[in-house]
Amino acid sequence: MGIRALPLLLTAVTAFAAEPPLQLHPLVEEALRRNPEILAAQKRLEAARQRPAEQGALPDPTVSFGWNSSGNPLPGAGIGSQPTANIGVMASQSFPWPGKLRLRGDVAREEAGAEAEQYRATELGVIARLKQAYHRLHHAYLMQGLLERNRDLLRNLLSVTEARYSVGKAPQQDVFKAQTQLSVMEARLIQMERERRAREAEINALLDRPADSPLGQPPDEPAEPIGFTLEELQAKAGQAAPSLRRDQKMLERAETALNLAHKDYYPDTTLNAGYYYMGDMPPMYMFRADVTIPIYRHKQRAAEAEQSAGVAEARRTYEAGSQALLYRIKDDYLTAETAAKLMEIYDKTILPQARFAVDSSLASYENGTTDFLNVLNNYMAVFDAEMTYHEQMQEFHLALARLEELTGVELMH
């Protein structure tokens, strides 16, 4: 085989499995239905939504039965003949100070609102991990295809070099260099096989499937533009980011709890009513109001100070979370933006130049005007450039997945 007959198209990917192409959107829909983390968060939300009705309700009333006896302790002793003997029933109902029940319900509602945002954050987190695993799997397939194709090309190049060495037209070191690069390809293929299988197991785990369930190969798709400026994404995150909205709900919850602590300075009331059977004597009726006296002000002041500190903590948590969110959005946005620019440079400039250098060095090698090391270096430069291009594509998609989790905005359609 002549040197010029070596194929130079290094970007095609070999099909690895007979499974149908692995599409992302069905995986996302399945994760939303089956992922254990999402289902657990859903149940926590359902439980939290029951608490406002529980906290905003009056305490259960109590009913008491009993008797008063004269002469002996048996029920009914002295009834009708002794004015202190009777059999009766009494009911009581506690009433917190006006506004306390409403505030308790409001605290529970704010907690339920925070739990709703946590549920949304869990959904976005699982989807982001799924998308990252999906694009890592896609990258592993691309790398395996690229490595196998280049391994085959290196084998052909090694065969040609061995043939030239056998007739004294190439030094033995050229054969060793080609063999070394071939071994490097084999080692990288082993690493990519491990990466592919690990990402398949990760996707299956996120879908609550057995770890060895078969998955197809993700299809090649062009990298879509981000579609938003950094400022637009940061503005949208202020409205839709679950982490920020959760912190906002917790701040509102702390402020409501502080208002509730103010109410503890006011007394609660318990109303009691009873009916007593007196035998031949007229029945006796009873009504009584029990009022708590909050005289231990140090207790109320301590509770108020505790809730006031909780408000300050929640406010600082919200501010810190907002700043951290803006930083992370900017960091991932710049990562995606840089990856997109590098992909364009490699695709339109570096790769064409590297392939031209390979063609030129091959022609010179055939004419004896350059050595094998120059050919091999140019050949490996094409391989490294293609690897870098695909790595930047992976980095672009991973950054978009993280941005979706941070902002709550869908960026990959």
Backbone torsions as a table, in degrees:
resi	resn	phi	psi	omega
1	MET	NA	131.0	177.9
2	GLY	-77.3	158.9	-179.8
3	ILE	-61.6	-39.9	-177.1
4	ARG	-67.4	-16.5	-179.8
5	ALA	-79.7	-7.6	179.5
6	LEU	-66.9	129.8	178.3
7	PRO	-70.5	142.5	-177.8
8	LEU	-116.4	0.7	179.6
9	LEU	-81.4	103.0	-169.3
10	LEU	-101.5	5.2	-171.8
11	THR	-101.4	-9.8	179.8
12	ALA	-69.7	149.7	-177.4
13	VAL	-116.1	132.7	179.3
14	THR	-75.8	139.8	176.1
15	ALA	-72.0	132.8	-173.4
16	PHE	-102.3	-23.6	-173.6
17	ALA	-149.0	160.1	178.8
18	ALA	-86.5	-1.1	179.4
19	GLU	-64.7	149.3	175.5
20	PRO	-63.3	158.1	-179.4
21	PRO	-55.3	141.6	-177.7
22	LEU	-88.7	109.8	-179.4
23	GLN	-92.6	144.9	-174.4
24	LEU	-75.9	-44.5	-172.7
25	HIS	-61.6	-42.9	175.3
26	PRO	-61.1	-33.5	177.7
27	LEU	-65.3	-41.6	179.5
28	VAL	-63.3	-44.3	-179.9
29	GLU	-63.3	-39.4	178.8
30	GLU	-67.5	-38.8	178.6
31	ALA	-63.3	-39.6	178.9
32	LEU	-64.0	-29.0	179.8
33	ARG	-86.2	-33.1	-165.5
34	ARG	-117.1	-19.5	-172.9
35	ASN	-61.2	127.9	-177.6
36	PRO	-62.2	-35.5	179.1
37	GLU	-63.7	-42.7	-179.8
38	ILE	-67.0	-42.0	-179.8
39	LEU	-65.1	-38.9	177.6
40	ALA	-65.3	-42.6	178.2
41	ALA	-64.2	-34.5	177.5
42	GLN	-64.1	-41.3	179.0
43	LYS	-68.2	-37.0	175.9
44	ARG	-62.7	-38.5	177.7
45	LEU	-65.8	-43.8	179.0
46	GLU	-61.0	-38.9	178.0
47	ALA	-66.5	-42.3	-178.4
48	ALA	-64.3	-32.2	-178.6
49	ARG	-72.9	-12.6	176.6
50	GLN	-85.9	-20.0	-173.2
51	ARG	-69.6	-34.4	178.6
52	PRO	-57.1	-42.0	178.3
53	ALA	-65.4	-35.8	179.2
54	GLU	-68.6	-46.2	-176.3
55	GLN	-74.8	-27.2	-177.9
56	GLY	-88.5	1.8	-177.9
57	ALA	-92.3	153.3	174.6
58	LEU	-64.2	153.2	172.2
59	PRO	-61.1	153.3	178.5
60	ASP	-64.4	139.1	175.9
61	PRO	-71.3	161.4	177.0
62	THR	-119.8	148.3	177.4
63	VAL	-125.9	131.5	-178.5
64	SER	-118.9	137.1	175.0
65	PHE	-117.1	143.2	177.9
66	GLY	-178.0	-179.0	178.7
67	TRP	-146.1	162.7	169.9
68	ASN	-121.5	128.5	-175.5
69	SER	-116.4	154.9	174.4
70	SER	-126.0	129.1	178.7
71	GLY	98.3	-41.9	175.4
72	ASN	-155.6	164.5	-173.7
73	PRO	-81.2	0.2	-177.2
74	LEU	-70.4	147.8	178.2
75	PRO	-59.2	135.0	176.7
76	GLY	88.3	-5.9	-179.0
77	ALA	-66.3	123.9	177.8
78	GLY	85.6	-1.6	-179.2
79	ILE	-66.8	132.1	179.6
80	GLY	93.7	-22.9	-180.0
81	SER	-115.5	-22.6	-179.8
82	GLN	-117.4	129.2	-175.7
83	PRO	-68.2	-16.4	-179.9
84	THR	-94.2	-4.6	-178.8
85	ALA	-91.8	133.5	179.9
86	ASN	-165.1	165.7	170.7
87	ILE	-126.8	129.4	-174.3
88	GLY	-148.8	175.7	178.0
89	VAL	-134.1	141.9	-179.7
90	MET	-135.8	139.6	177.7
91	ALA	-120.5	145.6	178.7
92	SER	-138.6	148.3	179.4
93	GLN	-140.8	127.4	178.4
94	SER	-89.9	142.0	179.4
95	PHE	-128.4	108.6	175.2
96	PRO	-63.2	161.0	178.2
97	TRP	-56.9	140.5	-177.9
98	PRO	-50.8	130.8	179.6
99	GLY	101.7	-21.3	-178.3
100	LYS	-66.1	-46.5	-179.2
101	LEU	-62.0	-41.9	179.8
102	ARG	-61.8	-43.2	-179.3
103	LEU	-67.7	-38.1	176.5
104	ARG	-62.1	-41.3	176.2
105	GLY	-64.8	-38.0	178.5
106	ASP	-65.0	-40.4	176.8
107	VAL	-58.9	-45.9	-179.8
108	ALA	-65.3	-35.8	178.6
109	ARG	-67.3	-39.6	177.2
110	GLU	-65.3	-38.7	176.5
111	GLU	-63.7	-40.0	177.3
112	ALA	-65.4	-37.3	176.5
113	GLY	-63.9	-40.4	176.4
114	ALA	-64.7	-38.1	178.8
115	GLU	-66.5	-33.7	176.5
116	ALA	-64.3	-40.4	177.5
117	GLU	-68.7	-34.6	176.3
118	GLN	-65.7	-37.3	176.2
119	TYR	-62.2	-44.3	178.2
120	ARG	-64.6	-39.6	178.0
121	ALA	-63.4	-37.6	177.6
122	THR	-64.6	-44.0	176.8
123	GLU	-57.6	-50.1	-178.0
124	LEU	-64.3	-37.4	179.1
125	GLY	-64.5	-44.0	179.1
126	VAL	-65.3	-43.4	179.8
127	ILE	-63.7	-40.4	178.8
128	ALA	-63.3	-43.5	177.8
129	ARG	-63.9	-38.2	178.5
130	LEU	-64.8	-44.9	-179.6
131	LYS	-65.7	-38.7	177.8
132	GLN	-65.9	-42.2	177.1
133	ALA	-63.2	-39.1	179.2
134	TYR	-61.2	-46.9	-177.8
135	HIS	-73.7	-29.1	172.9
136	ARG	-67.7	-38.4	176.0
137	LEU	-63.3	-43.7	177.7
138	HIS	-59.9	-42.7	179.0
139	HIS	-63.9	-39.7	179.6
140	ALA	-62.8	-42.1	176.6
141	TYR	-62.2	-44.4	179.2
142	LEU	-60.7	-44.3	-179.0
143	MET	-66.1	-39.8	177.3
144	GLN	-61.7	-44.5	178.3
145	GLY	-62.4	-43.1	179.6
146	LEU	-65.0	-43.2	-179.5
147	LEU	-66.1	-41.5	179.4
148	GLU	-64.9	-42.0	179.5
149	ARG	-64.2	-43.5	-179.7
150	ASN	-71.8	-30.2	173.9
151	ARG	-62.2	-43.1	178.4
152	ASP	-64.1	-39.9	178.3
153	LEU	-64.7	-39.9	177.8
154	LEU	-64.8	-37.1	176.8
155	ARG	-62.6	-42.1	177.3
156	ASN	-63.6	-42.6	179.3
157	LEU	-64.7	-37.9	177.5
158	LEU	-63.7	-42.1	178.9
159	SER	-60.4	-43.6	179.5
160	VAL	-64.8	-41.9	-179.1
161	THR	-65.3	-40.2	178.0
162	GLU	-64.0	-37.9	178.4
163	ALA	-65.8	-41.0	178.4
164	ARG	-67.8	-36.1	178.6
165	TYR	-66.1	-36.7	-177.5
166	SER	-65.7	-24.7	179.0
167	VAL	-105.1	11.1	174.1
168	GLY	80.8	16.9	-179.6
169	LYS	-97.3	-2.8	179.4
170	ALA	-145.5	141.4	178.4
171	PRO	-73.2	159.8	-178.5
172	GLN	-63.6	-30.6	-178.5
173	GLN	-62.0	-27.6	177.1
174	ASP	-64.1	-38.2	178.1
175	VAL	-64.4	-44.2	-179.5
176	PHE	-62.9	-40.3	179.6
177	LYS	-63.5	-43.2	179.0
178	ALA	-64.7	-40.7	178.4
179	GLN	-64.4	-38.5	179.1
180	THR	-63.1	-46.4	179.7
181	GLN	-64.6	-33.6	177.4
182	LEU	-65.8	-39.2	177.8
183	SER	-66.1	-37.2	176.8
184	VAL	-61.8	-41.5	177.9
185	MET	-61.4	-43.6	-179.8
186	GLU	-62.1	-41.7	179.4
187	ALA	-63.9	-41.5	178.8
188	ARG	-66.6	-34.3	177.0
189	LEU	-63.7	-38.6	177.2
190	ILE	-62.7	-42.4	178.7
191	GLN	-63.8	-41.6	-179.3
192	MET	-68.8	-33.3	176.7
193	GLU	-64.8	-42.2	177.0
194	ARG	-63.0	-43.5	179.7
195	GLU	-62.1	-43.0	-179.3
196	ARG	-61.8	-46.9	-178.1
197	ARG	-67.5	-35.9	178.2
198	ALA	-65.9	-41.7	180.0
199	ARG	-69.5	-33.7	174.6
200	GLU	-63.7	-42.4	178.4
201	ALA	-64.6	-37.9	179.2
202	GLU	-64.8	-43.8	178.7
203	ILE	-62.8	-44.5	178.8
204	ASN	-61.6	-38.2	178.9
205	ALA	-65.3	-41.0	179.3
206	LEU	-66.3	-26.4	179.2
207	LEU	-94.7	3.1	-178.9
208	ASP	60.0	40.8	175.4
209	ARG	-106.4	164.5	170.2
210	PRO	-58.5	144.2	-172.5
211	ALA	-60.9	-28.3	-177.0
212	ASP	-99.1	17.2	177.3
213	SER	-62.6	136.0	-176.4
214	PRO	-69.4	143.3	176.0
215	LEU	-130.6	147.4	177.1
216	GLY	-81.1	-174.5	179.1
217	GLN	-95.0	129.1	175.9
218	PRO	-60.3	136.6	179.4
219	PRO	-74.5	159.3	175.3
220	ASP	-75.1	130.4	178.4
221	GLU	-134.2	143.3	179.1
222	PRO	-68.0	150.0	177.0
223	ALA	-76.4	116.8	-178.9
224	GLU	-80.9	149.1	175.8
225	PRO	-62.2	157.3	-178.2
226	ILE	-62.2	-41.3	175.6
227	GLY	90.5	-9.2	178.8
228	PHE	-136.9	148.7	170.2
229	THR	-78.4	166.2	178.2
230	LEU	-60.1	-42.3	-179.2
231	GLU	-64.7	-38.6	178.7
232	GLU	-65.0	-41.2	179.3
233	LEU	-65.7	-41.3	179.3
234	GLN	-65.0	-37.7	177.7
235	ALA	-66.5	-42.0	178.4
236	LYS	-65.8	-35.9	178.7
237	ALA	-63.1	-34.5	178.0
238	GLY	-61.8	-23.3	-179.5
239	GLN	-101.6	-30.4	-170.2
240	ALA	-117.5	-13.7	-175.9
241	ALA	-65.0	119.5	-177.5
242	PRO	-61.0	-36.6	-178.8
243	SER	-63.0	-40.2	179.8
244	LEU	-71.5	-41.3	179.6
245	ARG	-66.5	-35.6	176.8
246	ARG	-63.9	-44.6	177.8
247	ASP	-63.4	-36.0	177.2
248	GLN	-64.3	-42.3	178.2
249	LYS	-63.7	-39.4	179.9
250	MET	-68.6	-31.6	174.0
251	LEU	-66.4	-44.6	177.7
252	GLU	-64.1	-36.4	177.5
253	ARG	-63.6	-42.8	179.8
254	ALA	-64.7	-39.2	178.6
255	GLU	-65.8	-38.9	177.4
256	THR	-67.1	-39.9	177.9
257	ALA	-63.8	-33.6	176.3
258	LEU	-66.2	-42.0	175.9
259	ASN	-61.2	-37.6	177.9
260	LEU	-65.8	-37.8	178.0
261	ALA	-62.9	-34.1	175.9
262	HIS	-61.3	-34.8	-177.2
263	LYS	-69.4	-18.7	-179.2
264	ASP	-69.3	-8.7	174.6
265	TYR	-76.0	-11.7	-176.1
266	TYR	-105.0	148.0	-173.4
267	PRO	-78.8	154.4	170.3
268	ASP	-100.0	159.1	-175.8
269	THR	-128.5	139.6	173.0
270	THR	-120.2	123.3	179.2
271	LEU	-97.8	133.7	-178.7
272	ASN	-124.7	139.0	176.2
273	ALA	-140.2	141.1	-177.9
274	GLY	-144.1	156.1	175.3
275	TYR	-128.5	133.8	-176.4
276	TYR	-128.4	126.1	178.0
277	TYR	-84.5	129.6	-174.5
278	MET	-115.8	14.8	-179.1
279	GLY	73.9	-126.5	-179.5
280	ASP	-73.0	-15.5	178.4
281	MET	-82.3	161.3	178.3
282	PRO	-62.3	143.6	179.0
283	PRO	-64.0	157.3	-179.7
284	MET	-113.2	139.5	178.9
285	TYR	-118.2	149.4	-177.4
286	MET	-137.5	140.1	172.7
287	PHE	-139.9	135.0	-178.8
288	ARG	-147.7	144.2	175.5
289	ALA	-116.8	122.7	176.2
290	ASP	-104.5	125.4	-176.8
291	VAL	-119.2	126.1	175.3
292	THR	-71.1	148.1	179.3
293	ILE	-118.9	100.3	-177.8
294	PRO	-76.3	72.1	-176.7
295	ILE	-88.1	-17.2	-179.1
296	TYR	-86.3	77.8	-171.5
297	ARG	-64.9	-26.7	-179.9
298	HIS	-61.3	-31.2	178.6
299	LYS	-67.7	-45.9	179.5
300	GLN	-65.9	-39.5	179.7
301	ARG	-65.1	-37.7	178.0
302	ALA	-65.2	-42.8	178.6
303	ALA	-64.1	-39.0	178.6
304	GLU	-65.5	-42.9	178.7
305	ALA	-63.9	-38.2	178.2
306	GLU	-61.0	-46.7	-178.7
307	GLN	-69.5	-33.2	177.2
308	SER	-64.5	-41.4	175.8
309	ALA	-64.4	-35.7	177.7
310	GLY	-63.8	-36.8	176.8
311	VAL	-64.6	-45.3	179.5
312	ALA	-62.5	-40.7	178.3
313	GLU	-62.7	-45.7	-178.7
314	ALA	-63.7	-37.4	179.3
315	ARG	-66.8	-43.3	178.9
316	ARG	-66.8	-36.7	177.3
317	THR	-62.8	-41.7	178.4
318	TYR	-63.6	-44.7	-179.3
319	GLU	-65.4	-43.5	179.3
320	ALA	-64.7	-41.8	178.4
321	GLY	-63.2	-37.5	178.9
322	SER	-64.9	-44.6	179.2
323	GLN	-66.0	-43.4	179.0
324	ALA	-63.0	-38.4	180.0
325	LEU	-64.4	-44.6	179.6
326	LEU	-62.0	-39.7	178.6
327	TYR	-64.4	-47.3	-176.9
328	ARG	-65.0	-37.5	177.2
329	ILE	-62.8	-45.5	-179.6
330	LYS	-63.7	-42.1	-179.3
331	ASP	-61.0	-48.9	-179.1
332	ASP	-70.2	-33.7	177.6
333	TYR	-64.3	-45.5	179.0
334	LEU	-65.1	-35.4	176.6
335	THR	-61.5	-47.7	179.6
336	ALA	-65.0	-42.1	-179.6
337	GLU	-63.2	-44.6	179.1
338	THR	-64.3	-43.0	179.0
339	ALA	-60.6	-41.2	179.3
340	ALA	-63.5	-41.3	178.8
341	LYS	-65.7	-41.9	179.4
342	LEU	-65.6	-38.7	176.9
343	MET	-58.7	-42.9	-179.5
344	GLU	-65.7	-41.4	179.7
345	ILE	-64.2	-45.5	-179.3
346	TYR	-65.8	-40.0	-176.1
347	ASP	-71.1	-40.0	-172.2
348	LYS	-97.8	-18.7	-174.5
349	THR	-124.3	-60.5	-170.8
350	ILE	-67.0	-47.6	-178.0
351	LEU	-64.4	-46.8	176.8
352	PRO	-59.3	-39.8	179.2
353	GLN	-65.9	-41.4	-179.7
354	ALA	-65.4	-40.2	179.1
355	ARG	-67.2	-36.9	177.2
356	PHE	-64.1	-38.9	178.5
357	ALA	-63.9	-36.7	177.1
358	VAL	-64.1	-47.2	179.5
359	ASP	-58.5	-43.6	-177.7
360	SER	-66.5	-43.1	-178.4
361	SER	-69.1	-34.2	176.7
362	LEU	-62.8	-43.0	178.8
363	ALA	-63.0	-42.3	179.4
364	SER	-67.3	-35.1	179.8
365	TYR	-65.7	-40.4	178.0
366	GLU	-63.7	-34.4	-178.8
367	ASN	-84.1	-5.1	179.5
368	GLY	79.0	16.7	-178.3
369	THR	-97.7	-1.1	174.9
370	THR	-144.5	164.4	-177.0
371	ASP	-98.7	172.1	-177.2
372	PHE	-65.1	-34.9	-177.9
373	LEU	-60.2	-38.7	178.3
374	ASN	-64.2	-41.6	177.5
375	VAL	-62.3	-47.4	-177.5
376	LEU	-64.3	-41.0	179.1
377	ASN	-62.9	-42.4	178.4
378	ASN	-66.0	-39.7	178.0
379	TYR	-62.1	-45.7	-179.9
380	MET	-69.3	-27.5	176.4
381	ALA	-64.1	-39.0	176.1
382	VAL	-63.9	-44.7	179.9
383	PHE	-61.6	-46.3	179.6
384	ASP	-63.4	-38.1	179.7
385	ALA	-65.5	-40.8	178.6
386	GLU	-67.8	-38.6	176.3
387	MET	-62.0	-44.2	179.7
388	THR	-63.6	-40.0	178.4
389	TYR	-58.9	-47.7	-179.0
390	HIS	-70.2	-32.3	176.1
391	GLU	-65.7	-38.5	177.4
392	GLN	-69.3	-33.5	175.2
393	MET	-63.9	-43.3	176.9
394	GLN	-61.8	-44.7	-179.7
395	GLU	-61.4	-37.0	178.2
396	PHE	-61.7	-48.3	-178.4
397	HIS	-69.4	-37.1	178.1
398	LEU	-64.2	-40.3	178.4
399	ALA	-65.1	-38.9	177.8
400	LEU	-64.3	-40.1	178.8
401	ALA	-62.9	-40.7	177.5
402	ARG	-66.5	-38.2	178.5
403	LEU	-64.3	-38.6	177.0
404	GLU	-61.5	-41.5	178.9
405	GLU	-65.4	-39.5	-176.8
406	LEU	-71.9	-40.7	-170.0
407	THR	-99.5	-21.3	-173.9
408	GLY	76.5	12.0	-179.3
409	VAL	-106.2	131.3	178.5
410	GLU	-77.8	123.6	-177.4
411	LEU	-114.9	-20.3	178.8
412	MET	-112.3	113.1	-175.1
413	HIS	-98.7	NA	NA
